[in-house]
Amino acid sequence: MNTLAVTIYGVGALTFMVTMYALEARGRTFILGFAFGCLLSSIYGFLAGAWPFGVIEVIWSGIALRRYLREGAGSALE
């Protein structure tokens, strides 16, 4: 994959991730969106050759997914 395509993909992935993060307070769906955005950003990190970034984004995705599931469990108990 050429450098321009990776860069364009990265800008899109990171923009999506940050947007979902900014909207998390509006509902748990945005938390799930943030988790997905982290996965997209992780792919970007690996494609760009920045594997530490890719690994950290996978971890953030797991944290966000856990928060998403916890939010759902909390609302079911109310």
C-alpha positions as CSV (number, residue, x, y, z in Angstrom):
1,M,0.0,0.0,0.0
2,N,1.5,3.4,-0.9
3,T,2.3,6.1,1.6
4,L,-0.4,8.5,0.4
5,A,-3.1,5.9,0.8
6,V,-1.9,4.9,4.3
7,T,-1.8,8.6,5.3
8,I,-5.3,9.3,4.0
9,Y,-6.6,6.1,5.8
10,G,-4.8,7.3,9.0
11,V,-6.4,10.7,8.9
12,G,-9.8,9.2,8.4
13,A,-9.3,6.6,11.1
14,L,-8.0,9.1,13.7
15,T,-10.7,11.7,12.8
16,F,-13.4,9.0,13.4
17,M,-11.8,7.9,16.7
18,V,-11.5,11.4,18.1
19,T,-15.0,12.3,17.0
20,M,-16.4,9.2,18.8
21,Y,-14.4,10.0,21.9
22,A,-15.8,13.6,21.9
23,L,-19.4,12.3,21.6
24,E,-19.1,9.5,24.3
25,A,-21.2,11.5,26.8
26,R,-24.1,11.3,24.4
27,G,-24.6,7.6,24.8
28,R,-22.9,4.2,25.0
29,T,-23.1,3.7,21.2
30,F,-20.4,6.3,20.9
31,I,-18.2,4.3,23.3
32,L,-18.6,1.4,21.0
33,G,-17.7,3.7,18.1
34,F,-14.6,4.8,19.9
35,A,-13.6,1.2,20.4
36,F,-14.0,0.6,16.7
37,G,-12.1,3.8,15.9
38,C,-9.2,2.5,18.1
39,L,-9.1,-0.7,16.0
40,L,-9.0,1.3,12.8
41,S,-6.2,3.5,14.2
42,S,-4.4,0.3,15.3
43,I,-4.5,-1.0,11.7
44,Y,-3.1,2.4,10.6
45,G,-0.3,2.1,13.1
46,F,0.7,-1.3,11.8
47,L,0.4,-0.2,8.1
48,A,2.6,2.8,8.8
49,G,5.2,0.7,10.5
50,A,4.6,2.2,13.9
51,W,3.8,-1.1,15.7
52,P,4.0,0.4,19.2
53,F,1.1,2.7,18.2
54,G,-0.8,-0.2,16.8
55,V,-0.4,-2.2,20.0
56,I,-1.5,0.7,22.2
57,E,-4.6,1.3,20.1
58,V,-5.6,-2.4,20.4
59,I,-5.3,-2.0,24.2
60,W,-7.4,1.2,24.1
61,S,-10.0,-0.6,22.0
62,G,-10.2,-3.3,24.6
63,I,-10.6,-0.8,27.4
64,A,-13.4,1.0,25.5
65,L,-15.1,-2.2,24.7
66,R,-15.0,-3.1,28.4
67,R,-16.5,0.3,29.3
68,Y,-19.2,-0.2,26.7
69,L,-20.2,-3.6,28.2
70,R,-20.0,-2.2,31.7
71,E,-22.3,0.7,30.7
72,G,-24.8,-1.7,29.3
73,A,-24.7,-3.9,32.5
74,G,-25.2,-0.8,34.6
75,S,-28.3,0.3,32.7
76,A,-29.8,-3.2,32.9
77,L,-29.6,-3.1,36.7
78,E,-31.6,0.1,37.1
